[in-house]
Amino acid sequence: MSLERIQPIYCGACGMPLEYCDYGPDFETHCNPWLKKNHPTLFKEYHRSVAAVDAADAADEQDDKPPRPSAPWTIEERLTAFYEKYEPDKVGNVPSLLEKYTGKEDKLFVALVKKYGDEPIDPYYEYDDDDEEEDFEESIAEQTVDKKKRRGAGAKKTAKQDTRVVIQKITRNRKKATTVLVGMDTVPDLKLKDAAKSFAKRFAGSSSVKGKEIIIQGDHMDAVAQMVVSQFKVPGESVYLDIDGDFVQFRSV
């Protein structure tokens, strides 16, 4: 049996065998371009194998991730999770508390948050499959705008927009209340979807973007206004509460 001698290929940029040069500090800037120019077939095979490994790693990570719950927590599950985090001994009191605060659950949670801290995050709201795609689309849009701005000095300048946020409560079917924010798009450097996600985590409920509005499940007018001022740094004089058709300037606590 005769053995065939294989002549290794050495990188013309770093001098190491090809299977080792990608560990060097100059692989991306020197070795990779040299490989593409001098050995295009090997270049394609190398990157094809790297892509396969990356895809396998991504699949493993996805397999390790627990599936998304089919629905958000119920009020009882929210309250149970809250006490499991802060007062495990009081979990048994959840049914009686719910009975006592029937119709006033939002006020109960506001009081608990003030006393203990933020609510536990509902696993349902930890999943957002569209984030990367939307961020990519937004980055492309921003690049397009930047290119247009560089094309000529005669381009129109974007007028500075004053920040003004209006918070409303809308009741549907005489039972379900939602808190609606109008004007968050005037807050500098803020993405509406990121803000909606923050509200969803804060109030452990549904929060979505519709047009230029953010719609939050439940009656949280005062708490939302306080969050707009404290977390999103909007001046209190720019935040208004719509109370029975009258716009009342919010006074932060």
C-alpha positions in Angstrom: 0.0 0.0 0.0 1.5 3.3 -1.1 0.8 6.6 0.6 0.2 9.7 -1.5 2.0 12.7 -0.3 -0.2 15.8 -0.1 1.6 19.1 -0.7 0.1 21.7 1.7 -0.8 25.1 0.4 0.7 27.9 2.3 -0.9 31.3 2.6 0.9 34.0 0.6 -0.1 36.6 3.1 0.9 35.1 6.4 3.0 32.1 5.3 1.1 29.5 7.4 -0.9 26.5 6.0 -4.4 27.5 4.9 -6.0 25.4 7.7 -4.2 27.5 10.3 -4.0 31.0 8.9 -7.6 31.8 9.8 -6.5 31.8 13.4 -4.1 34.6 12.8 -4.9 38.3 13.4 -4.6 39.3 9.7 -7.0 36.7 8.3 -9.8 39.0 7.4 -7.7 41.8 6.1 -4.9 39.9 4.3 -5.3 36.1 4.2 -8.9 36.0 3.1 -8.4 38.4 0.1 -5.3 36.5 -0.9 -7.2 33.2 -0.8 -10.1 34.6 -2.9 -7.7 35.9 -5.5 -5.3 32.9 -5.8 -7.5 29.9 -4.9 -11.2 30.9 -5.6 -12.4 27.2 -5.4 -10.8 26.7 -2.0 -12.2 30.1 -1.0 -15.7 29.1 -1.8 -15.4 25.7 -0.1 -14.0 27.3 3.1 -16.8 29.8 3.4 -19.4 27.2 2.6 -18.1 25.0 5.4 -18.0 28.0 7.8 -21.6 28.9 6.9 -22.7 25.3 7.6 -21.1 25.3 11.0 -22.7 28.6 11.9 -26.1 27.3 10.8 -25.7 24.2 12.9 -24.7 26.3 15.9 -27.7 28.6 15.4 -30.0 25.5 15.1 -28.6 24.2 18.4 -29.3 27.5 20.1 -32.8 27.5 18.8 -33.4 24.0 20.0 -32.2 25.0 23.5 -34.6 27.9 23.6 -38.0 27.0 25.2 -41.0 27.4 23.0 -43.0 30.6 23.2 -46.1 30.4 25.4 -49.4 30.4 23.5 -50.8 33.3 25.4 -49.8 36.0 28.0 -50.2 35.4 31.7 -53.7 35.6 33.2 -54.2 38.1 36.1 -53.9 35.2 38.5 -50.7 34.0 36.9 -49.3 37.6 37.0 -50.0 37.9 40.7 -48.7 34.5 41.5 -45.4 35.2 39.7 -45.2 38.5 41.5 -45.5 36.9 44.9 -43.2 34.0 44.0 -40.5 36.6 43.3 -41.0 38.9 46.3 -43.1 37.1 48.9 -43.3 33.3 48.3 -45.1 32.8 51.6 -48.1 34.9 50.3 -48.7 32.9 47.1 -51.6 31.1 48.9 -53.3 34.5 49.4 -53.6 35.1 45.6 -57.2 33.8 45.2 -58.5 35.9 48.1 -56.7 39.0 46.8 -58.2 38.6 43.4 -61.6 38.4 44.9 -61.0 41.4 47.0 -59.7 43.5 44.1 -62.1 42.4 41.4 -62.3 45.2 38.8 -59.3 47.0 40.5 -56.5 44.7 39.5 -54.5 47.4 37.8 -54.5 49.5 41.0 -53.4 46.4 42.9 -50.4 45.9 40.6 -49.4 49.6 40.7 -49.4 49.4 44.5 -47.4 46.2 44.5 -44.8 47.7 42.1 -44.4 50.7 44.3 -43.9 48.5 47.4 -41.7 45.7 46.0 -40.3 46.6 42.5 -40.9 45.8 38.9 -43.1 42.9 37.9 -41.6 39.6 36.7 -41.4 39.5 32.9 -44.0 37.4 31.2 -42.2 34.9 28.9 -44.8 35.6 26.2 -43.3 39.1 25.7 -39.7 38.0 25.7 -40.1 36.7 22.1 -40.0 39.1 19.2 -39.0 37.4 15.9 -39.2 40.6 13.8 -36.7 42.7 15.8 -33.6 41.8 13.6 -35.5 42.2 10.4 -37.0 45.5 11.4 -33.7 46.9 12.7 -32.1 45.9 9.4 -34.8 47.6 7.4 -34.5 50.7 9.5 -30.7 50.8 9.1 -31.1 50.6 5.3 -33.7 53.4 5.4 -31.3 55.5 7.5 -28.4 54.9 5.1 -30.7 55.9 2.2 -31.6 59.1 4.0 -27.9 59.9 4.7 -27.0 59.3 1.0 -29.8 61.7 -0.1 -28.5 64.3 2.4 -25.0 64.1 1.0 -26.1 64.6 -2.6 -26.5 68.3 -2.5 -26.4 71.3 -0.3 -29.8 72.3 -1.6 -31.6 69.5 0.1 -34.4 70.5 2.4 -33.6 70.5 6.1 -35.9 68.5 8.4 -37.7 70.9 10.7 -37.2 70.3 14.4 -40.3 68.8 15.9 -41.4 69.7 19.4 -42.1 66.8 21.8 -45.7 66.5 23.0 -47.2 63.3 24.4 -50.9 62.8 25.0 -52.2 59.9 27.1 -55.8 58.7 26.8 -57.9 56.0 28.3 -60.3 54.3 25.9 -62.9 51.9 27.3 -64.4 49.3 25.0 -67.6 47.3 25.6 -67.8 49.1 29.0 -65.3 46.7 30.5 -61.9 46.5 28.8 -59.8 49.6 29.1 -56.7 50.5 27.0 -54.2 53.3 27.5 -53.3 55.0 24.3 -50.2 57.2 23.8 -50.0 59.7 21.0 -46.9 61.7 20.2 -44.2 59.3 21.3 -42.9 59.5 17.7 -41.8 63.1 18.6 -39.4 61.9 21.3 -35.9 62.1 19.8 -34.0 58.9 19.0 -36.9 56.7 20.2 -38.3 53.8 18.2 -42.0 53.2 18.9 -41.6 49.4 18.9 -38.8 49.6 21.6 -41.1 51.9 23.7 -44.0 49.5 23.3 -41.8 46.6 24.4 -40.8 48.6 27.5 -44.4 49.2 28.4 -45.3 45.6 27.9 -42.6 44.5 30.3 -43.5 47.2 32.8 -47.2 46.4 32.9 -46.9 42.7 32.0 -49.6 43.1 29.4 -50.1 43.6 25.7 -48.6 46.7 24.2 -48.5 47.3 20.4 -47.8 50.0 17.8 -50.6 51.1 15.5 -49.6 53.9 13.1 -48.0 56.5 15.4 -49.9 55.3 18.5 -48.9 53.0 21.3 -51.8 51.0 22.7 -51.4 49.4 26.1 -53.8 46.9 27.6 -55.4 48.2 30.8 -55.9 51.6 32.5 -52.4 52.9 33.4 -52.7 56.6 32.6 -50.8 57.9 35.6 -48.2 55.1 35.7 -47.6 55.5 32.0 -47.2 59.2 32.3 -44.7 58.8 35.1 -42.7 56.2 33.0 -42.7 58.6 30.0 -41.1 61.3 32.2 -38.7 59.1 34.2 -37.6 56.5 31.6 -37.9 58.3 28.3 -36.8 61.7 29.7 -39.8 63.6 28.3 -40.3 66.9 30.3 -43.4 66.8 32.5 -44.7 70.0 30.8 -44.8 68.1 27.5 -47.0 65.3 28.8 -50.8 65.7 28.9 -53.5 63.5 30.2 -56.8 63.4 28.3 -59.4 63.5 31.1 -63.0 63.6 29.8 -61.8 65.6 26.8 -59.7 68.1 28.8 -56.0 68.0 28.3 -54.4 68.2 31.7 -50.6 68.8 32.0 -49.0 65.9 34.0 -47.4 66.7 37.3 -44.6 64.1 38.0 -44.3 62.8 41.5 
